[in-house]
Amino acid sequence: MTTSTSLWLAAEPLILASGSTTRRAMLSAAGVPVEVVKPEIDERAVEQPLAEQEVPADQIAAALACAKALAVSRDRPGRLVLAADQTLTCDGIAFHKPADHQAARAQIAALAGRPHELHSAFVLALDGAPVAEGLETARLTMRELEAGFITRYVESAGPAILGSVGGYQLEGLGAQLFEAVDGNHFTILGLPLLAVLAALRDLDCLAR
């Protein structure tokens, strides 16, 4: 299948190794046609030994992105594959996507009134090998939050927050949790988009 836009030069769409609707929307809005293929990997199996070795959280995000990209790329010869991952740390403690609303409330309460870091990594792979990669970090500070507000926020935000590390989506109701944000907006949403676009231009997939 041949897909093109006025700026996309490759013969076929970029394969996005992610089920994230946010990442897909960012790429599509930037003129990058995507085909979604979810990677079949056990993320915790990749992450756990690295965490036990006290590998920094940003490097764990990079390793997860690479594992996802390679898992899909090996089965799609000749196709360019993009994968991304994001980790969150607060005072050296790693946080993950909450399992349910109760976990989301507890997680947001733990982050309230404190700064934390979001580490977003991406890897582009071709024929089972990385061809480009990038990593960016943003620092966010939640305001002090009362328990009643946290409960109301979680109920209002709905199930979408369970798909986000940290239990919030800054582009939605999650904006009400914060008092300060220092970092690229795309990075916070889970994909260092500007760096991805630059890498795609270097690979002659996008017009310069």
BASEDREN-614011 format. One record per residue (C-alpha): residue number from 1; x, y, z; residue in three letters; chain. Coordinates in pm, whole numbers. Example, Ala and Ser with C-alpha at 12.3 -4.5 7.8 and 13.67 -1.06 7.14 Angstrom:
BEGIN
site seq->1 | east->1230 | north->-450 | up->780 | type->ala | mol->A
site seq->2 | east->1367 | north->-106 | up->714 | type->ser | mol->A
This chain:
BEGIN
site seq->1 | east->0 | north->0 | up->0 | type->met | mol->A
site seq->2 | east->130 | north->344 | up->-90 | type->thr | mol->A
site seq->3 | east->32 | north->629 | up->134 | type->thr | mol->A
site seq->4 | east->157 | north->983 | up->109 | type->ser | mol->A
site seq->5 | east->91 | north->1332 | up->230 | type->thr | mol->A
site seq->6 | east->237 | north->1655 | up->102 | type->ser | mol->A
site seq->7 | east->529 | north->1616 | up->345 | type->leu | mol->A
site seq->8 | east->560 | north->1238 | up->381 | type->trp | mol->A
site seq->9 | east->802 | north->1097 | up->124 | type->leu | mol->A
site seq->10 | east->823 | north->728 | up->211 | type->ala | mol->A
site seq->11 | east->636 | north->476 | up->-1 | type->ala | mol->A
site seq->12 | east->456 | north->325 | up->298 | type->glu | mol->A
site seq->13 | east->322 | north->457 | up->629 | type->pro | mol->A
site seq->14 | east->533 | north->459 | up->942 | type->leu | mol->A
site seq->15 | east->455 | north->160 | up->1162 | type->ile | mol->A
site seq->16 | east->373 | north->275 | up->1515 | type->leu | mol->A
site seq->17 | east->450 | north->0 | up->1766 | type->ala | mol->A
site seq->18 | east->208 | north->136 | up->2024 | type->ser | mol->A
site seq->19 | east->-159 | north->124 | up->2108 | type->gly | mol->A
site seq->20 | east->-150 | north->484 | up->2232 | type->ser | mol->A
site seq->21 | east->-416 | north->694 | up->2065 | type->thr | mol->A
site seq->22 | east->-233 | north->1006 | up->2185 | type->thr | mol->A
site seq->23 | east->89 | north->913 | up->2006 | type->arg | mol->A
site seq->24 | east->-100 | north->821 | up->1693 | type->arg | mol->A
site seq->25 | east->-290 | north->1150 | up->1699 | type->ala | mol->A
site seq->26 | east->31 | north->1352 | up->1742 | type->met | mol->A
site seq->27 | east->196 | north->1186 | up->1443 | type->leu | mol->A
site seq->28 | east->-112 | north->1212 | up->1222 | type->ser | mol->A
site seq->29 | east->-158 | north->1580 | up->1308 | type->ala | mol->A
site seq->30 | east->206 | north->1639 | up->1208 | type->ala | mol->A
site seq->31 | east->146 | north->1483 | up->866 | type->gly | mol->A
site seq->32 | east->296 | north->1140 | up->935 | type->val | mol->A
site seq->33 | east->75 | north->852 | up->815 | type->pro | mol->A
site seq->34 | east->85 | north->562 | up->1059 | type->val | mol->A
site seq->35 | east->-7 | north->197 | up->1069 | type->glu | mol->A
site seq->36 | east->-52 | north->66 | up->1423 | type->val | mol->A
site seq->37 | east->99 | north->-270 | up->1520 | type->val | mol->A
site seq->38 | east->98 | north->-338 | up->1894 | type->lys | mol->A
site seq->39 | east->418 | north->-506 | up->2015 | type->pro | mol->A
site seq->40 | east->379 | north->-839 | up->2190 | type->glu | mol->A
site seq->41 | east->629 | north->-807 | up->2472 | type->ile | mol->A
site seq->42 | east->614 | north->-834 | up->2850 | type->asp | mol->A
site seq->43 | east->715 | north->-483 | up->2953 | type->glu | mol->A
site seq->44 | east->759 | north->-574 | up->3318 | type->arg | mol->A
site seq->45 | east->989 | north->-862 | up->3221 | type->ala | mol->A
site seq->46 | east->1209 | north->-610 | up->3038 | type->val | mol->A
site seq->47 | east->1192 | north->-352 | up->3313 | type->glu | mol->A
site seq->48 | east->1233 | north->-564 | up->3627 | type->gln | mol->A
site seq->49 | east->1594 | north->-681 | up->3581 | type->pro | mol->A
site seq->50 | east->1698 | north->-328 | up->3484 | type->leu | mol->A
site seq->51 | east->1532 | north->-185 | up->3794 | type->ala | mol->A
site seq->52 | east->1703 | north->-448 | up->4010 | type->glu | mol->A
site seq->53 | east->2035 | north->-335 | up->3864 | type->gln | mol->A
site seq->54 | east->1936 | north->24 | up->3954 | type->glu | mol->A
site seq->55 | east->1948 | north->135 | up->3592 | type->val | mol->A
site seq->56 | east->1823 | north->499 | up->3575 | type->pro | mol->A
site seq->57 | east->1457 | north->545 | up->3488 | type->ala | mol->A
site seq->58 | east->1531 | north->733 | up->3166 | type->asp | mol->A
site seq->59 | east->1745 | north->444 | up->3041 | type->gln | mol->A
site seq->60 | east->1468 | north->199 | up->3129 | type->ile | mol->A
site seq->61 | east->1232 | north->402 | up->2910 | type->ala | mol->A
site seq->62 | east->1489 | north->381 | up->2629 | type->ala | mol->A
site seq->63 | east->1527 | north->5 | up->2674 | type->ala | mol->A
site seq->64 | east->1151 | north->-48 | up->2666 | type->leu | mol->A
site seq->65 | east->1114 | north->163 | up->2352 | type->ala | mol->A
site seq->66 | east->1392 | north->-36 | up->2185 | type->cys | mol->A
site seq->67 | east->1240 | north->-370 | up->2284 | type->ala | mol->A
site seq->68 | east->903 | north->-268 | up->2139 | type->lys | mol->A
site seq->69 | east->1052 | north->-136 | up->1816 | type->ala | mol->A
site seq->70 | east->1267 | north->-443 | up->1754 | type->leu | mol->A
site seq->71 | east->985 | north->-685 | up->1839 | type->ala | mol->A
site seq->72 | east->772 | north->-539 | up->1561 | type->val | mol->A
site seq->73 | east->1054 | north->-458 | up->1318 | type->ser | mol->A
site seq->74 | east->1181 | north->-817 | up->1303 | type->arg | mol->A
site seq->75 | east->848 | north->-927 | up->1154 | type->asp | mol->A
site seq->76 | east->814 | north->-632 | up->913 | type->arg | mol->A
site seq->77 | east->1119 | north->-636 | up->679 | type->pro | mol->A
site seq->78 | east->1176 | north->-317 | up->488 | type->gly | mol->A
site seq->79 | east->934 | north->-119 | up->706 | type->arg | mol->A
site seq->80 | east->1029 | north->167 | up->936 | type->leu | mol->A
site seq->81 | east->897 | north->113 | up->1289 | type->val | mol->A
site seq->82 | east->859 | north->370 | up->1568 | type->leu | mol->A
site seq->83 | east->819 | north->276 | up->1933 | type->ala | mol->A
site seq->84 | east->815 | north->492 | up->2244 | type->ala | mol->A
site seq->85 | east->795 | north->453 | up->2618 | type->asp | mol->A
site seq->86 | east->764 | north->678 | up->2918 | type->gln | mol->A
site seq->87 | east->869 | north->635 | up->3280 | type->thr | mol->A
site seq->88 | east->791 | north->850 | up->3582 | type->leu | mol->A
site seq->89 | east->1006 | north->900 | up->3889 | type->thr | mol->A
site seq->90 | east->948 | north->1098 | up->4207 | type->cys | mol->A
site seq->91 | east->1235 | north->1121 | up->4456 | type->asp | mol->A
site seq->92 | east->1393 | north->819 | up->4290 | type->gly | mol->A
site seq->93 | east->1080 | north->604 | up->4313 | type->ile | mol->A
site seq->94 | east->933 | north->469 | up->3989 | type->ala | mol->A
site seq->95 | east->560 | north->493 | up->3924 | type->phe | mol->A
site seq->96 | east->357 | north->289 | up->3675 | type->his | mol->A
site seq->97 | east->15 | north->301 | up->3516 | type->lys | mol->A
site seq->98 | east->-241 | north->256 | up->3795 | type->pro | mol->A
site seq->99 | east->-430 | north->-72 | up->3788 | type->ala | mol->A
site seq->100 | east->-763 | north->80 | up->3896 | type->asp | mol->A
site seq->101 | east->-917 | north->401 | up->4029 | type->his | mol->A
site seq->102 | east->-815 | north->322 | up->4385 | type->gln | mol->A
site seq->103 | east->-454 | north->290 | up->4274 | type->ala | mol->A
site seq->104 | east->-487 | north->615 | up->4075 | type->ala | mol->A
site seq->105 | east->-608 | north->801 | up->4384 | type->arg | mol->A
site seq->106 | east->-318 | north->667 | up->4590 | type->ala | mol->A
site seq->107 | east->-67 | north->753 | up->4320 | type->gln | mol->A
site seq->108 | east->-189 | north->1109 | up->4275 | type->ile | mol->A
site seq->109 | east->-191 | north->1158 | up->4653 | type->ala | mol->A
site seq->110 | east->173 | north->1044 | up->4663 | type->ala | mol->A
site seq->111 | east->268 | north->1293 | up->4388 | type->leu | mol->A
site seq->112 | east->67 | north->1585 | up->4527 | type->ala | mol->A
site seq->113 | east->274 | north->1884 | up->4634 | type->gly | mol->A
site seq->114 | east->594 | north->1736 | up->4493 | type->arg | mol->A
site seq->115 | east->792 | north->1757 | up->4168 | type->pro | mol->A
site seq->116 | east->840 | north->1451 | up->3950 | type->his | mol->A
site seq->117 | east->1011 | north->1366 | up->3623 | type->glu | mol->A
site seq->118 | east->868 | north->1216 | up->3305 | type->leu | mol->A
site seq->119 | east->1122 | north->1044 | up->3082 | type->his | mol->A
site seq->120 | east->1005 | north->986 | up->2723 | type->ser | mol->A
site seq->121 | east->1213 | north->777 | up->2483 | type->ala | mol->A
site seq->122 | east->1169 | north->673 | up->2122 | type->phe | mol->A
site seq->123 | east->1342 | north->430 | up->1886 | type->val | mol->A
site seq->124 | east->1310 | north->400 | up->1509 | type->leu | mol->A
site seq->125 | east->1398 | north->55 | up->1378 | type->ala | mol->A
site seq->126 | east->1442 | north->-98 | up->1033 | type->leu | mol->A
site seq->127 | east->1493 | north->-466 | up->957 | type->asp | mol->A
site seq->128 | east->1534 | north->-555 | up->1323 | type->gly | mol->A
site seq->129 | east->1794 | north->-290 | up->1409 | type->ala | mol->A
site seq->130 | east->1771 | north->60 | up->1559 | type->pro | mol->A
site seq->131 | east->1837 | north->343 | up->1313 | type->val | mol->A
site seq->132 | east->1755 | north->642 | up->1535 | type->ala | mol->A
site seq->133 | east->1672 | north->706 | up->1898 | type->glu | mol->A
site seq->134 | east->1606 | north->990 | up->2138 | type->gly | mol->A
site seq->135 | east->1529 | north->1065 | up->2501 | type->leu | mol->A
site seq->136 | east->1385 | north->1372 | up->2670 | type->glu | mol->A
site seq->137 | east->1285 | north->1455 | up->3028 | type->thr | mol->A
site seq->138 | east->1024 | north->1695 | up->3163 | type->ala | mol->A
site seq->139 | east->979 | north->1808 | up->3523 | type->arg | mol->A
site seq->140 | east->629 | north->1866 | up->3658 | type->leu | mol->A
site seq->141 | east->512 | north->1983 | up->3999 | type->thr | mol->A
site seq->142 | east->169 | north->1896 | up->4133 | type->met | mol->A
site seq->143 | east->-4 | north->2140 | up->4361 | type->arg | mol->A
site seq->144 | east->-118 | north->2042 | up->4709 | type->glu | mol->A
site seq->145 | east->-437 | north->1838 | up->4672 | type->leu | mol->A
site seq->146 | east->-704 | north->1748 | up->4925 | type->glu | mol->A
site seq->147 | east->-835 | north->1392 | up->4934 | type->ala | mol->A
site seq->148 | east->-1183 | north->1503 | up->4834 | type->gly | mol->A
site seq->149 | east->-1055 | north->1676 | up->4524 | type->phe | mol->A
site seq->150 | east->-846 | north->1374 | up->4423 | type->ile | mol->A
site seq->151 | east->-1153 | north->1150 | up->4446 | type->thr | mol->A
site seq->152 | east->-1360 | north->1395 | up->4244 | type->arg | mol->A
site seq->153 | east->-1086 | north->1426 | up->3982 | type->tyr | mol->A
site seq->154 | east->-1045 | north->1049 | up->3942 | type->val | mol->A
site seq->155 | east->-1420 | north->999 | up->3906 | type->glu | mol->A
site seq->156 | east->-1447 | north->1284 | up->3656 | type->ser | mol->A
site seq->157 | east->-1146 | north->1178 | up->3447 | type->ala | mol->A
site seq->158 | east->-1278 | north->825 | up->3404 | type->gly | mol->A
site seq->159 | east->-1094 | north->516 | up->3276 | type->pro | mol->A
site seq->160 | east->-861 | north->712 | up->3048 | type->ala | mol->A
site seq->161 | east->-628 | north->789 | up->3339 | type->ile | mol->A
site seq->162 | east->-555 | north->418 | up->3381 | type->leu | mol->A
site seq->163 | east->-368 | north->425 | up->3051 | type->gly | mol->A
site seq->164 | east->-129 | north->698 | up->3161 | type->ser | mol->A
site seq->165 | east->175 | north->667 | up->3382 | type->val | mol->A
site seq->166 | east->112 | north->897 | up->3677 | type->gly | mol->A
site seq->167 | east->-265 | north->860 | up->3652 | type->gly | mol->A
site seq->168 | east->-323 | north->1185 | up->3466 | type->tyr | mol->A
site seq->169 | east->-344 | north->1333 | up->3119 | type->gln | mol->A
site seq->170 | east->-205 | north->1684 | up->3107 | type->leu | mol->A
site seq->171 | east->-397 | north->1761 | up->2787 | type->glu | mol->A
site seq->172 | east->-725 | north->1699 | up->2971 | type->gly | mol->A
site seq->173 | east->-849 | north->1731 | up->3327 | type->leu | mol->A
site seq->174 | east->-502 | north->1645 | up->3450 | type->gly | mol->A
site seq->175 | east->-401 | north->2006 | up->3390 | type->ala | mol->A
site seq->176 | east->-592 | north->2094 | up->3706 | type->gln | mol->A
site seq->177 | east->-346 | north->1894 | up->3916 | type->leu | mol->A
site seq->178 | east->-42 | north->2108 | up->3844 | type->phe | mol->A
site seq->179 | east->118 | north->2430 | up->3954 | type->glu | mol->A
site seq->180 | east->428 | north->2416 | up->3733 | type->ala | mol->A
site seq->181 | east->545 | north->2236 | up->3418 | type->val | mol->A
site seq->182 | east->899 | north->2251 | up->3282 | type->asp | mol->A
site seq->183 | east->945 | north->2058 | up->2960 | type->gly | mol->A
site seq->184 | east->830 | north->2001 | up->2605 | type->asn | mol->A
site seq->185 | east->456 | north->1944 | up->2576 | type->his | mol->A
site seq->186 | east->495 | north->1653 | up->2333 | type->phe | mol->A
site seq->187 | east->746 | north->1486 | up->2564 | type->thr | mol->A
site seq->188 | east->499 | north->1509 | up->2850 | type->ile | mol->A
site seq->189 | east->233 | north->1344 | up->2632 | type->leu | mol->A
site seq->190 | east->466 | north->1047 | up->2576 | type->gly | mol->A
site seq->191 | east->653 | north->1113 | up->2251 | type->leu | mol->A
site seq->192 | east->944 | north->1354 | up->2185 | type->pro | mol->A
site seq->193 | east->772 | north->1451 | up->1860 | type->leu | mol->A
site seq->194 | east->1014 | north->1719 | up->1741 | type->leu | mol->A
site seq->195 | east->1308 | north->1481 | up->1776 | type->ala | mol->A
site seq->196 | east->1111 | north->1208 | up->1597 | type->val | mol->A
site seq->197 | east->1033 | north->1441 | up->1307 | type->leu | mol->A
site seq->198 | east->1399 | north->1543 | up->1285 | type->ala | mol->A
site seq->199 | east->1502 | north->1178 | up->1271 | type->ala | mol->A
site seq->200 | east->1246 | north->1107 | up->999 | type->leu | mol->A
site seq->201 | east->1386 | north->1395 | up->793 | type->arg | mol->A
site seq->202 | east->1739 | north->1254 | up->836 | type->asp | mol->A
site seq->203 | east->1607 | north->921 | up->706 | type->leu | mol->A
site seq->204 | east->1455 | north->1100 | up->402 | type->asp | mol->A
site seq->205 | east->1101 | north->1006 | up->505 | type->cys | mol->A
site seq->206 | east->989 | north->1367 | up->547 | type->leu | mol->A
site seq->207 | east->1042 | north->1671 | up->328 | type->ala | mol->A
site seq->208 | east->1315 | north->1905 | up->450 | type->arg | mol->A
